[in-house]
Amino acid sequence: MIKIKRTVSIFFKVVFLLVLSPVWALYNRYGIPDSSEIRKDLVETWFEAPLESVRMNRAEIRTNSIGEKFQVRLEETDSSFNIFVAPYARMEVDVISDKGKTTVTQDVYPGDAIGSWVLIRDKKTGRPLRIRWYFASDSEVFVQFVPSGKTSYADFIVYGSYAVRGAPTGLKLERFYTASYDQMVRWTNISIPWKYTYIYPDNYKEAAQMIGIIRDKLSSIQYTEDAMYDGDGKPVYISTGKERKVEAEYADKITVNGAGFLKWIADGLVEPLTGGALKREPLVMETVNYKDNGYQGILAENFSLSFTLDWIRNLASALVSVRTHRQYLFNESGVDVRIEPFCADLTDKGIINTVGFIDNTGYKVYSIKPLLYVLAVTEPKNFYFGAIRETDYKTPEVKVFNESLIIFPYFDSQKHFRCVIFKDGQEISLEEFTRRYYKDFVFLTRAQCSEQFFPK
């Protein structure tokens, strides 16, 4: 009898686990709040009802079977009405009164938080325009589904750039009314690059360490034109390689220009491995051949039009060579960033085709943020040297690489995208960089982060 009871007990435990496991996986596989079982009860009264009826619905709080709370509510714009199924969150809010400022915690249901699901309908016709699904800590990264005849297509958007646009799903839009996040990912696994969502904050420890060390050293940097340190640590001119004199007031400073600053960082990675710094001569080798009969080619005979492009290519190649104990030229090292993850950009003028990567030119600065996001996800151990190509719009135009920078894209512990940029011995924000060079291009070369980083 005891043996039978035990068998029955084990049987019920197995059945219980089999029943529970799909639910557990549904809500925790991706760590994203899931409102699918709540949405199943909203189709007639919220998703398909006319606007007049939806307006009669009060905002309500519903809870799924594992205790996650969502708010169902209506918000209207001039041309659409939007039905949010938004997850619960707590937010600190500063309250200012006569007694001063106090911080209170409020219960909120953000419409663009992780797990938020939004149905956008046309105000005149009531027809569904799209479903937008938020799954990332950055609300400007999301997927949306748009009706197309009897089926629908998918867009995957990263900071205003389309990683996927108009990908057929083969499914009616209504299938996504009640789909779980897990189902949605499985249905679109081939057409949408979900790898861009796989973020592991622990992968950025080396980047964080390098950023901290550089920041601590910035007060020691004195920007100086045409200045660097050679392989023996002597101050020299970049243009000639000849020794230069450092003014007495800067004797305890690191005197470099923008390119010299990048070399100083690279030397901080090289010296722990080799005991010495990089030499100047390999870094100034030309990497671009201009047409002899072209205007740029004629100018290139007397001026270095690709100076910082050559510099960052050779710098990154030198780091690969030191790390692998094998000599690589830039075109053998794979340091050039040439990926094209986007097909279109959402602009003030509508959706336009993305310029993408241009050989020996790089990427448009105005659209660099989504590119850096993708690089941070797919190359978490790397940082990037950058060369800025500016244009003198006089007639005829002159395009020249004169300025440089270093970029550390990464994700913090909360999986928020961050980007640290150092230029000319100072830190500048991504927003400032984009504003300052909005019409220009930036060429990127990749280098590997390391905990063995000791700049002098």
N, C-alpha and C positions, 0 to 999 in steps of 0.2 A: 504493500500500500504506500509506503513511504517513497519507494522507487517510482511509482506511478505519479504521485503528486509532484515529485521533483521534475519528472519529464514534462508534465503539464506546465509547471512553472517556467521551465526553460523555454518551452514552446511559446508561451505568451510573451516572454521577454523578447524572443526573436521577432515575433509578429509586431510587437510594440516598436522595436527598433526599425523594422522595415517600413512601418507606417510613418514613423517620426523622421527618418533619414531624409526623404525627399523635401520635407518641410524645412528641416535644418539646413540642407544644402541650398534650398531656394533662397533663403534669406541671408546666408552667411558665406556662401562661396566667394562672393565678390566684396562682402562687407558693405553692401549698398542697401539702404532701406527699400523694401519692395511693397508696392501698393496694389499688386495685381488682384488679390482677393477682394479688396475694397472696391476696385474699379468695376468688378463684375456686377455690383449692385447699382452702378451709376449710369449705365448705358441709356436706359429709357428716360430717366428723369433729368439727366445732365448732358449727356453726350449727343443724344438725338432729339431731345425736346426743343421746341421753338424758343427763341430768346425770351419772349414774354413769360413763358413757363419757367425758364431757368431763373429769371429775375425773382420769381416768387420763392425760390429755394433759399433758405438761410445757409450761411456758412456753417459747416458742421465739422466736428472732430470725430474721426473714426479710428479704430484700433485694429490692427491685424492680429493673427492668431499667436504671434510671439510677442505681442505687447508694444509694437511700434505704432506711434500715433501719427496720423496725417490729418491735415485740414483740407476739406473740399470747399472751394470758393469760386466766385465769379469776379472777373475784372474786365472792364470794358475800355476799348480805345475808340477812336473816331470811326474806324473801318472794321473792327473785329471785336468779338467777345471771347475771352480766354477762360477756360475752366482748369483750375489748378488742383492737383492732388499733391500737396506739399508736405514733406516730413517735418516733424517736430525738431526744434533746436533751442538752445538757450544762448542768449546774447547779452553781453555787458553793455549797458547804456549809461552815458554820462548825463546826469540831471543837474542843471544849473539853476540855482535859486538865490534868494537874498542871503541865505546862510552859506553860500559857496557851492562848490561842485561835489556831488556824491555820485558814486557808481552803483547802479542797481542791476540785478539780473532779471531779464524778462523772457517769458516763453514766446517764441516766434515760430513761424512756418514759412521760411523763405521760398519764394517761387523758383529760385535757381540753385537751391541747395542740392547736395548729393542725394539722389533718389527722387527728385521732383519730376513730376510728369505733367505736361501741359497740352491740352487740346485747344487749338486756335481755330475759331470758326468765323466765317464771313458774316458780317452784321446784316447785310441786306438779304442774303439767301439762306443763311443758316448752315450752309455747306461747310464741311471740314476743310480747312486750308492746309494744316500740318499738325503733326504731333511732335513736340520737342521733349527730349529726355535728357536730364542732367545726371551725370555719373562721376564727375571729377570735382576735385577741390576748387578748381578754377572754373567759374561759371561760364567763361567764354569758350570752353571746350564741351561740345555736346553733339548729340546725334538727333536728326529730325527725319520724319517720314512724311512724304507729300503724296496725295492721291494723284494717280495718272491713269485715266480711263477706269478699267475694272480692277486695276492693281495699284501699286504704289511704288515709289522709289525712295532711296535713302541718301541723305547728305551727312557727311561727317565733317564738322567745322572746328578749327583750332584758331582762336584769336582772329576771326574774320577771314581765314583762308580755308579753302575746301580741300581736305585730304581725299574726300570722295564727293562727287556731285552727280546726282541723278542715277545712282546704281539701282537697277531693277531688283525688287524683292520677290516678285511673283506672288505677292500676297495682297489681299484687300487691306485698305487702311484700317478697317474695322477690326482686323485680327489683332492689331496693336492696342485696341481699347482695353483688352483684358489680359494681354500677354505679360508674363513676368519678365524681369530683367534677364534672367537666365535664358528663357526662351528666345527673347529678342536677340541676344548675342549669338545663340546657336543658329537662328534663322539667317543671320547676316554675317556669319563667320568668314565666308569666302570674300564677300564684297567690301567689307569694312575692315580697316587695319587696326583691330583691337589691341595689337601689340603696343600701340601708342598710349594705352591706358595702364600698362603694367609698370607701376612705379614702386621702387623699393628704396626708401630713404637711406638705408644703411649703405647703399652703393656710393654715397657721396661724401664719405668721411675724409677721403684724401683731398677732395676739392675744398672741403670746409677748412681743413688744416692749412692748405696753401693760401687760401683767401685770408685767414687770420694772420699768418706770418707776413704776407705782403702788406696788409693794413698796418701792422705794427711797425713796419719799416718805412712807411710813406713819409713820415716826418724827417727822415734822413735823406730823402731824395731832393736834389736841387736840379731843376730842369736847366739844361745847358745846350745850346745849339751845337749840332755836329759832334756830339760827345759820346764816347763809349769807353769801355775798358777792354784791353786786348787779352790774348790768351795767358799772358803773364800777370794780369791784373794792373797793368800800367794804363794811365789815362791817355787816350789817343783820339785823333780826329777820325770820324767814320769815313769822310771823303778821301783822305790820303793815307791813313794809317800811321801818320807821324805823331810823335809824342806831343802832348799839349800841356800847357801849364795851368794848374788849378789855383785860382785866387786864394789868398790866405784865409779870407773870411769863410770859404767853403771847404777848407782843408779836412774837416771832419764830416763832410757830406758826401753823398754818392752823386757825382755830377754826370748826368746822362741826358740825352734827348729822348724822343719817343722810341726810336729804334734801339738805342742803347739801353733803355729801360727794359724792353723785351728781352734783350740779350742777358741783362743782369738776372732776370727771372730764369731764363734757360740755364745760365751758369749755376744757379742754385740747385738745379737738378743734375747737372753734369759733374760738378766738383765732388760730390759724395761718391761717385762711381769711378772717376778717373783721377782725382786729385788735382785737376787743372781746369781752366776755363776754355771756352771755344775760341778759336782763332778768327781773325777778321776776314782774311782773304776768301775762304769758302763761302762766307755769308753774303758777299757782294757780287758773287757770280750771277750773270744775267740768265734769266729763265724765259724771256720772251723775245721772239724774233719778229721785228716789224718789217713790213714790205718796204724795200729800198726806195721804190718810186712813190710811196704814199706820204702824206703830210706828216703823219706820226713817225714814219721811218726816217724822214729827213731830219726832224727834230731830235730823234733818238741818237743821231750821230754826234750831237753836241750836248744833249741833256739826258739825264737818267729819268725816263718817263715811268719806269716800273720799279723804282728803287725799293719801296716797302713791300711790294709783291715779291720781288726777288728775295728780300730779307726774310720774310716770314716762311717762304718755301724752304729756303736753305736752313733756317733756324730749326724748323720742325723736322726736316730730314736729318739734321745733325743729331737731334735727340733720339730719333729712331736708330741711327747708326750706333750711337753710344750704348743704347739699351740692348741692341741685338748683337753687338760686337761684329758688325758687318757694315762696310761702307756703302751708303745709298745716296744717289743723286735724287733731286726732288721728284723727277718723273718716274722713279723706280720705287719710291717709298710709300706711296699711297696716302700722303699727307693732305693733298688737296681735298677739300670738302666739295663734292659735286652732286650731292643728292638732290632729287626733285620730288619731294613728297606731296606737292600741292598742284592742283589743276586750275584753280580760279581764286580770285580775291573778291570779297564783298567790300565795295567802296561807296563813297557818296554818290557816285554816278551809276551805281548798280553793280552787277556781277560782271567782272572782266577776266579774261584769260590771264593766268599768272605768267610773268616774265620768266621766272625760274632762273636756273644757273646759266651764265654766259662765260664761255672759255676765256681765260685771262682777264676777266672782268669781275665775276662774282655774282652777288645777289643785290637786288634793290634794298637799300637800307630801310625804306618805309615798311617792308614786309618781313623784316628780319626776326621779329619776335616769335611767330609761329614756327619758323625754321629752327630757332634755338630751342624751343619747346621739344620738338621732335628729336633734335640731337641730344638733349638732356635725357630723354627717355631711352633712346636706342644706343647711345654711347656714354653711359653714366660715368665712366672712368676717365673721360677726356676733358681737356680745356682747349681753347682755340686762340691762335694768333690771328689778328685781322689786319688787312691792309685796305685803306680807304681810297677809292678812285674818285677823285674830284674832277669837275669839268669847268674849264674857263670858257664861258659862253661868248667870248669875243669871236669875231670872224677871221679865220676859221677856228673852230673849237679845238681846244687842247685838253686831252684827257691824261691825267697824271696820278701816279701813286706816290704820295708824299707823306701821308700820316699813317700811324699804326696804333694798335691797341691789343689788349688781351681780354678774353671773355670766359667767364666761368658760369655756364648755365647749370642749374641743379634744382632738386626738390627738397624742401625742408621736411621736418619730422611729421608735419600735417599734410604732406603731399602737395603743398602749394608750390607752383613754379616760381623760382627766383633766378635772378641773373645779376652777377657782379662784373663790372667792367672797370678796368684800369687803363688809363691813357695818359701818357706824358708824366708819369709819376704821381698821378692823382686818380681818385675813384670818381666815376661819374655814373649816373643812373642810366638804365636802358632807355627811359623816356627822354632824357636829355640828349643822349647819343642819337636817337631817332629824330628828334626835333632838329638838332644841329646839322645833320647830314641827310635830311629827308630825301633830297633829289639825287643823292650820290649812290655809289655801289660799294660793297665791302666784300673782299675776298677772304676766305677763311682757310686756315690750315690747322689740322688737329695734332694735339700732343697729349701724352698720357700723364695724368696726375700721379703724384707719389708722396708718400709720407717722408721719404728721404729728400727733403727740400730744405736747403740751408744757404740762402743767399747771404753774401757778405756785405 
